[in-house]
Amino acid sequence: MRVRQRAVIEVSGRELDDVLEEAGVGTPVYVYDADLAVKRAREYLEAFSWFPGDVHVCYAMKANFNPHLVEHILSETRAADVVSLWEMKIAVEAGAKELVVNGNAKSDDELRAAILNSWIINVDSMEELRRVERIARREGERARVALRVNPEIDPDTHPHIATAVEESKFGVNLRDAERVCRAMIESEHVEFLGVHYHIGSQITELEPFIEALRSVRRFLEETGLVEELRYLNVGGGLGVPYRPDEEVPRPKDLAEALRDDLRDLHSESPGFDLYLEPGRSIVGEAGVLVTRVRQIKEEGGRKWIFVDAGMNALIRPALYDAYHEVVVHGGDYLETEKASIAGPLCEMGDVLAEDREVPVNVSEGDLVVFLTAGAYCESMASSYNCQPIPGAVVVRDGELAGIREVQSYDAFRNLWE
Ligand code: LLP
């Protein structure tokens, strides 16, 4: 008799093979559990429900803009954080009633769209404010603006995703921010609402969030701007567990950590609403990338498992040294050995996972699944080496709720027609 410890991936209560078979899609493919994304969105809304003003959870579209998935998230939050015209379009089509517009180099078209739709613009600099004013004047509108401030907090995360360090390209540091806020207040072409900040992404400690809020609070009090405050946007940034034993703070922990400062601030300035922009913590755990083993190779004392997607589908390991847990779906984990998993791209960086325990009998055709791939994976996919963009399947309440096939050659080639 053999005892098997079979690893089985389930999505929205269904076994992965079953979902793929019904969807009729090949690999590579992202598979999403919309129930989980919706649950996380609700957690945010519930966690901050004690806040005395209105709370706006603006889902950060950049984390995952798959329209089939976004529509479920936005049915909860009704609000989104966008950084481009196409994110605006997808968010609105998917049901967003309110957008906040971010970015350090927004185009005139993006600013115009924001102004014409009365979406809030998180202005990045004095120079951008002048451009917003020009466009608003031309359109005969008043733009609704806030200033993105840089509280100069260095969270413990990868340097590429720490956005509020001193030399950051984003926002205006707190020493210079009052001048820009006053210019907004005096301007006849804009309506000053308040301030925005976002300190970075994949932050797994609460301390940097508390520190950032305290320094922005101090800034608002010392400058007297607290009296003008109608909008406070604390950004996104809460991390997700990428490793099986990792504990991360959840929305309720974040809400608890910020509670006293937010309450005090609200009692000093009862007119302001709270905005948040979470992305990863809503979709990160709700997605997996499913690949198939093409080839197994043993060379130089090392075992390689080559799968049918590489850094084109999962760039995070190459770009941020990120770790994604790997599971051989249906694999027998009773007897394992170490192997590295890589894609087919002609680049040494195309290694998706180094030295992982995999079943000894893993073979060609097996499904290798990368976990916690709901955020910044599909949205960062590319066609490098003329690899197809993977397909995507969304499951909601155990039913298929949206399917995109693996990109075809015709669809790819048509980009140049
Ligand atoms: N708000 C602003 C202004 C942002 O720049 C970002 C993310 C968010 C909100 C959402 O942050 P989240 O809650 O998802 O951490 N590609 C990288 C992450 C880049 C994050 C960019 N900004 C990665 O794969 O780790």
Residues whose N, C-alpha, C, O or C-beta is under 5 A from the ligand:
A	BS01	LLP	A60 A63 N102 I161 H198 G200 S201 Q202 G235 G236 G237 L238 E277 P278 G279 R280 S281 R316 Y376
